Amino acid sequence: MGSSAARGQKIAFLGTGKIGEALLSGLLRAGKAPSDVLVTARRPERAAELTARYGVVAVSNAEAAKLADTLILAVKPQDMGTLLEELAPHISPDRLVISAAAGIPTAWFEERLAAGTPVVRVMPNTPVLVDEGMSVISGGSHAREEHLARAEEIFSSVGKALRLPESQQDAATALSGSGPAYFYFLVEAMTDAGILLGLPRQVAHDLIVQSAIGASVMLRDSGEHPVKLREAVTSPAGTTIAAIRELENHGVRAALLGALEAARDRSRELASGGK
């Protein structure tokens, strides 16, 4: 990490739950100096814990807004209004505000901040906890290339980062934001199937998890279309095609299409203030 985001500029984390802390630790591992990282926490003991663990500087929300070049807002969506009320008077338009709160559009922040303040919206997913996250980045109306590049660099420290127009954020939330849950659901169902077939739970779990890891790495590294990789496992009149036929008979493909549409629609509802 050699750009301005990594060297010299101060970054503040406001909200250091699991995702915020994962991002903080990833940034430090990527070479960011702890003295250039500020954190805020509602509880003093949490601030002390982060300072002891990472050597970062604990400050108040107002101090973070005044001192940091980049502010990463990682509180829950329902807490964002209160936080922004406290921060807004202290944030000048030369700061970059990055929101990692699901569903809140950049325009919402721009209405509450000084005119011209650049805002970048990011949707990370939970595998940032193991440096395999997928973060989708969208710039607001005042975000320039340098701001998007800074956000991209920060979130690339814990996985991959992809820029998309904000109009596609709800779709990305359905696919990657919620995506890990779908895979856990499949692993859970396949583990139950393994037990039904006579395997001990742990054996079934280990077989499926390693198969999932292997399949994912092949998808990522081979560059092959998933159909081609599936066909390589599917021999004529064999076991795999018998299983695939059952999946098709039960409408699994259609169910996935419907499920992701439902997640996209729910993301839109939440973004527009729905409950």
Secondary structure, DSSP 8 states (H G I E B T S, - for coil): --STTTTT--EEEE--SHHHHHHHHHHHHTT--GGGEEEE-SSHHHHHHHHHHH--EE--HHHHHHH-SEEEE-S-GGGHHHHHHHHGGG--TTSEEEE--TT--HHHHHHHS-TT--EEEEE--GGGGGT-EEEEEEE-TT--HHHHHHHHHHHHTTEEEEE--GGGHHHHIIIIISHHHHHHHHHHHHHHHHHHTT--HHHHHHHHHHHHHHHHHHHHHH---HHHHHHHH--TTSHHHHHHHHHHHTTHHHHHHHHHHHHHHHHHHHHTT--
